[in-house]
């Protein structure tokens, strides 16, 4: 077993019950929702190539998504929409999406392992793990589920709002995206507070 499984194994050895890993995708983009995922992996599962989603190709993430959703005991993904990002700010909206994902697991979690160093808005017993998507199997799995789920959402937006290039940049602030916003104006999926820095 790789080091990626050591943390959960130690928690299980100490008597912990159900543990989920939680991560998000889409905090930085100019458009689209933020997506969070929560994943409970069975003890002893091996998922070859599991890693932080940012270190994997899109094709590899899609393949791992299928394997994770097949092997996980429980998994869920949830969004916080642009309107909620604007109302709560991006950190508050991230917590909202994370809480929704944990709730959608449909099981009582003893502990949620949250990627990062902040979890003030999480409504469940939790602990933070800095760099968790590279250190902890269930967080790595959640990072892949969140990223693939959000990317699929953004690809679907391409048809609804053509011309912005959402299928390519997924809402991130690329030069082509900024050029499209200047040419077309923002659409309903753009985050007004994120566009204030535009010149």
ABEGO torsion letter per residue (X at the ends): XBAAAAAAAAAAAAGBBBBBBBBBBGAABABEBBBBBBBBBBBGBBBBGBBBAAABBAAAAAAAAAAAAAABABBBBBBBBAAAAAAAEAAAAAAAAAAAAAAAAGBBBABBBBBEABAAABABBBBBBBGAAAABAAAAAAAAAAAAAAAAAAAAAAAABBGAGAAAAGGBBBAAAAAAAAAAEBBAABBAAAAAABX
